[in-house]
């Protein structure tokens, strides 16, 4: 299913199930519309409009942040049930969960029927592989976990053959404005944008299949052939040798680096046809052509995806289980802390129907920290276990560490020592494990430990997302304002309850997106489940640490 198709379908389903038509001006309706409004930003990014997409996510994110911050003042919470009955919610939740499995099995990179059906996570993984921009040494977090997440991203990303076929669909033509037609989407770039915006040159280079290289100046190019030669791309339809599809003259797939580092800034040379000449190719049998295609011989495109191995099958099942575990924990929070299993299934269904889940179904650095944060909420009555879960989440990707002041403030009157013990024990355990995992690694233990505690999170060697297009020093006031909110949530309102714990945690994880250096705004799994719980929560004023935390 195409991303835009799922956006329209899921938006209509969310409105049909959760929009209160008899109370149009209710807070519930604003929450539902705000969550739906995040998706156009994802569509912008998927279609190549990076700046517009990240800017859209910023604007909508600010509105949701204000709503989450205001939630601490909402004492009265009228019970607004969904438009479905309990059995309908259960059936819909199970059906929506079942869509995750075929989404991962069918929409693997080279298993997609069309490149337009690629999920946004696959496009980003292909772009990172194209520019070799993802380097665990430049991002905060637990390096073995980041490497595992990167390996999973590569597994679901398009293969070289799929990428090559996608590039063959690209056509460049010249007019008053430089136009790129990419997967049926027309991108117009005028001279000013080409000269001033890095995003413009990057969009054209990526659309043409060119990896890292100099910024091209089109001022002297006036015809299609000149532009095509500049990119090393021949805008001609692929030739056919007696039914054998030969690869067009396109750049080498983005995942193939140059053989010589000195040539890293030059365009890749186009492929040549395979060892057989046209006359010899005409005499090839079907078996020989299939063998050449399977072996990846130059000029021969493999048809269909590679067969799944047992390891691949197990990986898909593990990723699916993690995604379903997030939904299951949401349902359990609704049952045990909100006092209603129906509310739990309503929260789970809204989370599963959000288009973000369809577009980011296999990102471990999204799913696993979100699962740990939710487990901390589920086990909030036992501070030791909440501390362990939150410590694991922070150790893996660093940013959940910033929730610690808020949670310490909640447990200050009861349970703070136990929370600190669990929090410290999980961090110490992963730090000791890191010592053994770096024995044969390319980095030292000190570097990996510094990365685990947030190295490069404040001062970045490179950045993407919205900060790729803005001056970096603008991050300083944003980070300072975040620090004010972070400490303010910890000190303000000494009688914190479970409602403020959930909504303020969601607000902080959302605020992180405004200043983080890598894809800020796309890590929605860190705050979306908590935001959904905030939308449906009942009155929880009595769930303070003194009343709810157990003595053991």
C-alpha positions as CSV (number, residue, x, y, z in Angstrom):
1,X,0.0,0.0,0.0
2,X,1.3,3.4,-0.9
3,X,2.2,5.8,2.0
4,X,-0.3,8.4,0.8
5,X,-3.1,5.8,0.4
6,X,-2.5,4.6,4.0
7,X,-2.5,8.2,5.2
8,X,-6.0,8.8,3.8
9,X,-7.4,5.5,4.9
10,X,-6.0,5.6,8.4
11,X,-7.0,9.2,8.9
12,X,-10.6,8.4,8.0
13,X,-10.6,5.3,10.3
14,X,-9.3,7.4,13.2
15,X,-11.9,10.0,12.7
16,X,-14.7,7.4,12.4
17,X,-13.7,5.6,15.6
18,X,-12.5,8.4,17.9
19,X,-13.8,11.8,16.7
20,X,-16.7,12.9,18.9
21,X,-19.2,14.3,16.4
22,X,-21.7,15.3,19.1
23,X,-19.0,17.4,20.9
24,X,-17.1,19.0,18.1
25,X,-15.2,21.5,20.3
26,X,-14.0,18.9,22.9
27,X,-10.3,18.4,23.8
28,X,-10.6,14.9,22.5
29,X,-11.3,16.1,19.0
30,X,-8.3,18.5,19.1
31,X,-6.1,15.6,20.2
32,X,-7.2,13.4,17.4
33,X,-6.8,16.1,14.7
34,X,-3.3,17.0,16.1
35,X,-2.1,13.4,15.9
36,X,-3.4,13.1,12.4
37,X,-1.7,16.4,11.5
38,X,1.7,14.8,12.0
39,X,1.4,12.7,8.9
40,X,1.8,15.3,6.1
41,X,5.3,16.0,7.4
42,X,6.1,12.3,6.9
43,X,4.6,12.5,3.4
44,X,6.7,15.5,2.6
45,X,9.9,13.7,3.7
46,X,9.0,10.6,1.8
47,X,8.5,12.6,-1.4
48,X,11.9,14.3,-1.1
49,X,10.8,17.7,0.4
50,X,13.0,17.4,3.4
51,X,12.9,21.0,4.7
52,X,9.2,21.3,4.3
53,X,8.6,17.9,6.0
54,X,10.8,18.6,9.1
55,X,9.4,22.1,9.4
56,X,5.9,20.8,9.3
57,X,6.8,18.3,12.1
58,X,8.2,21.1,14.1
59,X,5.1,23.3,13.9
60,X,2.7,20.5,14.7
61,X,5.1,19.2,17.4
62,X,5.0,22.6,19.1
63,X,1.2,22.5,19.2
64,X,1.2,19.0,20.7
65,X,3.8,20.1,23.3
66,X,1.6,22.9,24.4
67,X,-1.3,20.5,24.7
68,X,0.8,18.1,26.8
69,X,2.1,20.8,29.1
70,X,-1.5,22.1,29.6
71,X,-2.7,18.7,30.5
72,X,-1.5,19.1,34.1
73,X,-4.3,21.7,34.6
74,X,-7.1,19.5,33.3
75,X,-8.6,18.0,36.4
76,X,-12.0,17.1,35.1
77,X,-11.8,14.3,32.5
78,X,-15.3,13.3,31.2
79,X,-15.5,9.8,30.0
80,X,-15.8,9.9,26.2
81,X,-16.0,6.4,24.9
82,X,-15.0,5.6,21.3
83,X,-17.6,5.2,18.6
84,X,-17.0,1.4,18.6
85,X,-18.2,-1.1,21.1
86,X,-15.7,-3.1,23.1
87,X,-15.8,-6.1,20.8
88,X,-15.4,-3.9,17.8
89,X,-12.3,-2.3,19.4
90,X,-10.8,-5.7,20.2
91,X,-11.4,-6.9,16.6
92,X,-10.0,-3.7,15.1
93,X,-7.0,-3.8,17.3
94,X,-6.2,-7.4,16.4
95,X,-6.7,-6.7,12.7
96,X,-4.5,-3.6,12.8
97,X,-1.8,-5.6,14.5
98,X,-2.0,-8.3,11.9
99,X,-1.1,-5.7,9.2
100,X,2.3,-5.3,10.7
101,X,3.5,-8.8,9.7
102,X,2.7,-8.6,5.9
103,X,4.0,-5.0,5.9
104,X,7.4,-6.3,7.0
105,X,7.4,-9.5,4.9
106,X,6.1,-8.0,1.7
107,X,7.5,-4.5,1.8
108,X,11.1,-5.4,2.1
109,X,13.3,-3.4,-0.2
110,X,13.6,-5.7,-3.2
111,X,10.3,-7.4,-2.5
112,X,8.2,-4.3,-3.2
113,X,6.2,-4.3,-6.4
114,X,7.0,-0.6,-6.9
115,X,9.6,1.7,-5.3
116,X,6.7,4.1,-4.5
117,X,5.5,1.6,-1.9
118,X,8.8,1.8,0.0
119,X,8.2,2.9,3.6
120,X,9.9,6.0,4.8
121,X,12.3,4.1,7.0
122,X,13.5,2.2,3.8
123,X,13.9,5.5,1.9
124,X,15.9,7.0,4.8
125,X,18.1,3.8,5.1
126,X,18.8,4.0,1.4
127,X,19.7,7.7,1.6
128,X,22.0,7.0,4.5
129,X,23.6,4.2,2.6
130,X,23.9,6.5,-0.4
131,X,25.7,9.2,1.5
132,X,27.3,7.0,4.1
133,X,26.0,9.5,6.6
134,X,25.1,7.1,9.4
135,X,28.2,6.5,11.6
136,X,27.7,5.2,15.1
137,X,30.8,7.1,16.2
138,X,29.0,10.4,15.5
139,X,25.7,9.7,17.4
140,X,25.0,9.3,21.1
141,X,23.8,5.9,22.4
142,X,24.9,2.3,23.0
143,X,27.1,1.5,20.1
144,X,26.3,-2.2,19.9
145,X,22.7,-1.4,19.9
146,X,23.1,1.3,17.2
147,X,25.0,-1.2,15.1
148,X,22.2,-3.7,15.5
149,X,19.7,-1.1,14.5
150,X,21.7,-0.2,11.5
151,X,21.9,-3.8,10.4
152,X,18.2,-4.2,10.7
153,X,17.7,-1.0,8.6
154,X,20.0,-2.4,5.9
155,X,18.0,-5.6,5.9
156,X,14.8,-3.9,5.1
157,X,16.4,-1.2,2.8
158,X,16.3,-1.6,-1.0
159,X,19.1,-3.8,-2.4
160,X,21.4,-2.7,-5.1
161,X,19.3,-4.3,-7.8
162,X,16.1,-2.6,-6.5
163,X,17.9,0.7,-6.2
164,X,19.3,0.3,-9.8
165,X,15.8,-0.3,-11.2
166,X,14.5,2.7,-9.3
167,X,17.3,4.9,-10.7
168,X,16.4,3.7,-14.2
169,X,12.9,5.2,-13.8
170,X,14.5,8.6,-13.2
171,X,14.4,11.1,-16.1
172,X,16.1,14.5,-16.2
173,X,14.9,17.1,-18.7
174,X,15.6,20.8,-19.2
175,X,13.2,23.7,-19.3
176,X,12.9,27.2,-17.8
177,X,13.3,25.4,-14.5
178,X,15.3,22.3,-13.9
179,X,12.9,19.5,-13.3
180,X,13.3,16.0,-11.8
181,X,10.6,13.4,-12.3
182,X,11.2,10.9,-9.5
183,X,8.8,7.9,-9.0
184,X,6.1,10.0,-10.7
185,X,6.7,13.0,-8.5
186,X,7.8,16.2,-10.3
187,X,10.4,18.3,-8.4
188,X,11.1,21.8,-9.8
189,X,14.3,23.5,-8.9
190,X,15.1,27.1,-10.0
191,X,18.6,28.6,-10.3
192,X,18.4,30.4,-7.0
193,X,17.5,27.2,-5.0
194,X,20.2,25.3,-6.8
195,X,22.8,27.8,-5.8
196,X,21.7,28.6,-2.3
197,X,20.1,25.4,-0.9
198,X,22.1,22.3,-0.2
199,X,18.8,20.4,-0.1
200,X,18.2,21.2,-3.8
201,X,21.5,19.8,-5.0
202,X,21.1,16.8,-2.6
203,X,17.6,16.1,-3.9
204,X,18.8,16.2,-7.6
205,X,21.8,14.0,-6.8
206,X,19.8,11.5,-4.9
207,X,17.1,11.4,-7.5
208,X,19.8,10.8,-10.2
209,X,21.5,8.1,-8.1
210,X,24.6,10.1,-7.5
211,X,26.2,9.8,-4.1
212,X,28.4,12.3,-2.3
213,X,30.1,14.8,-4.5
214,X,30.4,18.5,-5.4
215,X,27.4,20.8,-5.6
216,X,26.5,21.0,-9.2
217,X,26.1,24.4,-10.9
218,X,23.6,24.3,-13.8
219,X,24.2,27.8,-15.0
220,X,25.9,26.7,-18.2
221,X,23.8,23.7,-18.9
222,X,20.9,24.4,-21.2
223,X,19.8,21.0,-22.7
224,X,19.0,17.6,-21.3
225,X,22.1,16.0,-22.7
226,X,24.4,18.4,-20.8
227,X,22.6,17.8,-17.6
228,X,22.6,14.1,-18.1
229,X,26.3,14.1,-18.8
230,X,26.9,16.1,-15.7
231,X,25.3,13.4,-13.6
232,X,26.7,10.5,-15.6
233,X,23.2,9.4,-16.5
234,X,21.9,8.5,-20.0
235,X,18.2,9.4,-20.2
236,X,17.3,6.5,-22.5
237,X,15.0,3.6,-22.0
238,X,16.7,0.3,-21.0
239,X,17.6,-1.9,-24.0
240,X,16.3,-5.4,-24.4
241,X,18.5,-8.3,-25.6
242,X,16.0,-11.0,-26.8
243,X,13.9,-10.5,-23.7
244,X,16.8,-10.1,-21.4
245,X,16.6,-6.8,-19.5
246,X,20.0,-5.0,-19.6
247,X,20.8,-2.4,-17.0
248,X,20.7,1.1,-18.4
249,X,23.7,3.4,-18.2
250,X,23.2,4.6,-14.7
251,X,25.6,5.2,-11.8
252,X,26.6,2.4,-9.6
253,X,24.2,1.6,-6.8
254,X,24.6,3.9,-3.8
255,X,25.7,1.1,-1.5
256,X,28.8,0.5,-3.6
257,X,31.6,2.9,-2.5
258,X,34.3,4.1,-4.8
259,X,37.3,1.8,-5.1
260,X,39.7,4.6,-4.4
261,X,39.2,7.1,-1.7
262,X,40.7,9.8,-3.9
263,X,37.7,9.3,-6.2
264,X,35.2,9.8,-3.5
265,X,34.2,13.2,-4.7
266,X,33.8,12.1,-8.3
267,X,30.7,10.7,-10.0
268,X,30.5,7.0,-10.3
269,X,31.2,5.6,-13.7
270,X,28.2,4.0,-15.5
271,X,28.0,0.2,-15.6
272,X,29.0,-1.7,-18.7
273,X,27.2,-4.6,-20.1
274,X,28.0,-8.2,-19.0
275,X,30.8,-10.2,-20.5
276,X,28.6,-11.6,-23.2
277,X,28.2,-9.5,-26.3
278,X,24.8,-8.8,-27.8
279,X,25.2,-11.7,-30.3
280,X,26.3,-14.0,-27.5
281,X,23.5,-12.8,-25.3
282,X,20.9,-13.7,-28.0
283,X,22.1,-17.3,-27.8
284,X,21.8,-17.5,-24.1
285,X,19.2,-19.9,-22.7
286,X,16.8,-19.0,-20.0
287,X,18.8,-21.0,-17.4
288,X,22.1,-19.1,-18.2
289,X,20.4,-15.7,-18.0
290,X,18.8,-16.6,-14.7
291,X,22.2,-17.8,-13.4
292,X,23.8,-14.5,-14.4
293,X,21.1,-12.5,-12.8
294,X,21.3,-14.5,-9.6
295,X,25.0,-14.0,-9.4
296,X,24.7,-10.2,-9.9
297,X,26.5,-10.1,-13.2
298,X,26.8,-6.6,-14.6
299,X,24.0,-5.8,-17.0
300,X,21.6,-8.4,-15.7
301,X,18.9,-7.5,-13.3
302,X,17.7,-10.1,-10.8
303,X,14.0,-10.6,-10.9
304,X,12.2,-10.9,-7.6
305,X,13.6,-10.8,-4.0
306,X,16.1,-13.1,-2.6
307,X,14.6,-16.0,-0.7
308,X,14.2,-15.6,3.1
309,X,16.6,-17.6,5.2
310,X,15.8,-18.8,8.7
311,X,17.8,-15.9,10.2
312,X,15.8,-13.4,8.1
313,X,12.5,-15.0,9.1
314,X,13.5,-14.9,12.8
315,X,14.5,-11.2,12.5
316,X,11.2,-10.2,11.0
317,X,9.4,-12.1,13.8
318,X,11.5,-10.4,16.5
319,X,10.8,-7.0,15.1
320,X,7.1,-7.7,14.8
321,X,7.0,-9.0,18.4
322,X,8.7,-5.8,19.6
323,X,6.1,-3.7,17.8
324,X,3.2,-5.8,19.2
325,X,4.7,-5.6,22.7
326,X,4.4,-1.8,22.6
327,X,0.7,-2.2,21.8
328,X,0.3,-4.8,24.5
329,X,1.9,-2.7,27.2
330,X,-0.4,0.2,26.2
331,X,-3.4,-2.1,26.6
332,X,-2.2,-3.3,30.0
333,X,-1.7,0.3,31.2
334,X,-5.3,1.0,30.3
335,X,-6.5,-2.0,32.2
336,X,-4.5,-1.8,35.4
337,X,-3.9,2.0,35.8
338,X,-6.9,3.5,34.0
339,X,-9.3,0.9,35.3
340,X,-10.8,0.0,31.9
341,X,-9.8,-2.7,29.4
342,X,-11.9,-0.9,26.8
343,X,-9.8,2.3,27.3
344,X,-6.7,0.2,26.9
345,X,-7.8,-1.3,23.6
346,X,-8.9,2.2,22.4
347,X,-5.4,3.5,23.1
348,X,-3.8,0.6,21.4
349,X,-6.0,0.9,18.3
350,X,-5.3,4.6,18.0
351,X,-1.6,4.0,18.2
352,X,-1.7,1.2,15.6
353,X,-3.8,3.3,13.2
354,X,-1.4,6.2,13.2
355,X,0.4,6.3,9.8
356,X,3.7,6.6,11.6
357,X,3.5,3.0,12.6
358,X,3.0,1.9,9.0
359,X,6.0,3.9,7.9
360,X,8.4,3.0,10.8
361,X,7.6,-0.6,11.5
362,X,11.2,-1.9,11.9
363,X,13.4,0.8,13.4
364,X,14.9,-0.7,16.6
365,X,16.1,2.7,17.8
366,X,12.5,3.8,17.7
367,X,10.7,0.8,19.1
368,X,13.0,-0.5,21.9
369,X,13.4,2.8,23.8
370,X,9.6,3.4,23.5
371,X,8.9,-0.1,24.9
372,X,11.2,0.5,27.9
373,X,9.6,3.9,28.7
374,X,6.2,2.3,28.6
375,X,7.3,-0.5,30.9
376,X,8.5,2.1,33.3
377,X,5.0,3.6,33.3
378,X,3.4,0.1,33.6
379,X,5.6,-0.7,36.6
380,X,5.5,2.7,38.3
381,X,4.2,1.3,41.5
382,X,7.5,-0.6,41.9
383,X,10.3,2.0,41.6
384,X,13.1,-0.5,41.2
385,X,11.6,-1.9,38.0
386,X,10.7,1.5,36.7
387,X,14.3,2.6,37.3
388,X,15.7,-0.4,35.5
389,X,13.5,0.1,32.5
390,X,14.2,3.8,32.3
391,X,17.9,3.2,32.7
392,X,17.9,0.7,29.8
393,X,16.1,3.2,27.6
394,X,18.6,6.0,28.4
395,X,21.6,3.7,27.9
396,X,20.5,2.6,24.5
397,X,19.8,6.0,22.9
398,X,20.8,8.5,25.7
399,X,17.9,10.9,25.4
400,X,15.5,9.1,27.8
401,X,18.2,9.9,30.5
402,X,16.6,13.4,30.4
403,X,13.5,11.9,32.0
404,X,15.3,11.1,35.2
405,X,14.8,14.5,37.0
406,X,11.0,14.2,36.4
407,X,10.8,10.7,37.7
408,X,13.0,11.5,40.7
409,X,10.6,14.3,41.4
410,X,7.7,11.9,41.3
411,X,9.3,9.4,43.7
412,X,10.8,12.1,46.0
413,X,8.4,11.5,48.9
414,X,8.4,7.7,48.5
415,X,10.5,5.4,46.5
416,X,13.3,7.7,45.3
417,X,16.1,5.5,46.8
418,X,14.7,2.3,45.2
419,X,14.3,4.1,41.8
420,X,17.9,5.3,42.0
421,X,19.1,1.8,42.7
422,X,17.3,0.3,39.8
423,X,18.3,3.2,37.5
424,X,21.9,2.9,38.4
425,X,22.0,-0.9,38.4
426,X,20.8,-1.1,34.8
427,X,23.3,1.6,33.6
428,X,26.2,-0.1,35.4
429,X,25.2,-3.5,34.0
430,X,25.2,-2.2,30.4
431,X,28.5,-0.3,31.0
432,X,30.2,-3.5,32.2
433,X,28.7,-5.4,29.2
434,X,30.1,-2.7,26.9
435,X,33.6,-3.5,28.2
436,X,33.4,-7.1,26.8
437,X,31.7,-6.0,23.6
438,X,34.4,-3.5,22.6
439,X,37.3,-6.1,22.8
440,X,37.3,-6.7,19.0
441,X,35.6,-3.4,18.0
442,X,37.2,-0.5,16.1
443,X,36.6,2.0,19.0
444,X,37.9,2.1,22.5
445,X,35.9,1.5,25.7
446,X,36.3,5.2,26.7
447,X,34.8,6.4,23.4
448,X,31.9,4.0,23.6
449,X,31.2,4.9,27.2
450,X,31.2,8.6,26.4
451,X,28.9,8.0,23.5
452,X,26.5,6.1,25.8
453,X,26.3,9.1,28.1
454,X,25.6,11.6,25.3
455,X,28.8,12.5,23.6
456,X,28.0,14.4,20.4
457,X,24.4,15.1,21.5
458,X,25.1,18.8,22.2
459,X,28.1,19.5,19.9
460,X,27.6,17.8,16.6
461,X,30.2,17.1,13.9
462,X,27.3,16.8,11.4
463,X,23.5,16.9,11.5
464,X,20.5,16.1,9.5
465,X,16.8,16.9,9.8
466,X,15.8,20.5,10.1
467,X,19.2,21.5,11.6
468,X,20.8,20.6,8.2
469,X,19.2,23.7,6.8
470,X,19.5,26.1,9.8
471,X,22.4,27.6,11.6
472,X,23.7,25.4,14.4
473,X,24.0,28.1,17.0
474,X,20.2,28.5,16.9
475,X,20.2,25.2,18.9
476,X,21.7,26.9,21.9
477,X,18.5,28.7,23.0
478,X,16.4,25.7,22.2
479,X,18.6,23.5,24.4
480,X,18.6,26.1,27.2
481,X,14.7,26.3,27.0
482,X,14.6,22.5,27.1
483,X,16.7,22.5,30.2
484,X,14.3,24.9,31.9
485,X,11.4,22.7,31.2
486,X,13.3,19.6,32.2
487,X,14.1,21.0,35.7
488,X,10.8,22.8,36.0
489,X,8.9,19.6,35.6
490,X,11.1,18.0,38.3
491,X,10.5,20.8,40.8
492,X,7.1,22.2,40.1
493,X,3.9,20.6,41.5
494,X,5.2,18.6,44.5
495,X,2.0,16.4,44.5
496,X,2.8,14.8,41.2
497,X,0.4,12.0,40.1
498,X,0.5,9.4,37.4
499,X,-1.3,11.7,34.9
500,X,1.4,14.4,35.2
501,X,4.1,11.7,35.0
502,X,2.7,10.4,31.7
503,X,2.0,13.8,30.1
504,X,5.2,15.4,31.2
505,X,7.3,12.4,30.0
506,X,5.6,12.7,26.6
507,X,6.2,16.4,26.5
508,X,10.0,16.0,27.3
509,X,10.4,13.2,24.7
510,X,8.7,15.5,22.2
511,X,10.8,18.5,23.1
512,X,13.9,16.4,22.5
513,X,13.0,16.3,18.8
514,X,13.4,20.0,18.5
515,X,17.1,20.0,19.1
516,X,18.4,16.5,18.5
517,X,20.9,16.3,15.6
518,X,19.8,13.2,13.8
519,X,16.3,13.1,12.2
520,X,14.7,15.3,14.9
521,X,11.0,14.9,14.6
522,X,10.9,11.4,13.2
523,X,11.5,9.5,16.5
524,X,7.8,9.7,17.3
525,X,7.7,6.3,19.0
526,X,9.4,7.9,22.0
527,X,6.4,10.1,22.7
528,X,3.4,8.9,20.7
529,X,2.3,6.1,23.0
530,X,2.5,8.4,26.0
531,X,0.6,11.0,24.1
532,X,-2.1,8.5,23.2
533,X,-2.4,7.5,26.9
534,X,-2.7,11.2,27.8
535,X,-5.6,11.6,25.4
536,X,-7.6,8.8,27.0
537,X,-6.5,9.0,30.6
538,X,-9.2,9.4,33.4
539,X,-8.8,11.5,36.5
540,X,-5.6,10.2,38.2
541,X,-5.2,12.8,41.0
542,X,-5.0,10.0,43.6
543,X,-2.2,8.1,41.9
544,X,0.6,9.9,43.8
545,X,3.8,8.1,45.0
546,X,2.6,8.2,48.6
547,X,-0.7,6.5,47.7
548,X,0.4,4.2,44.9
549,X,4.0,3.1,45.4
550,X,4.3,-0.3,47.2
551,X,6.4,-0.7,50.3
552,X,8.5,-3.5,48.8
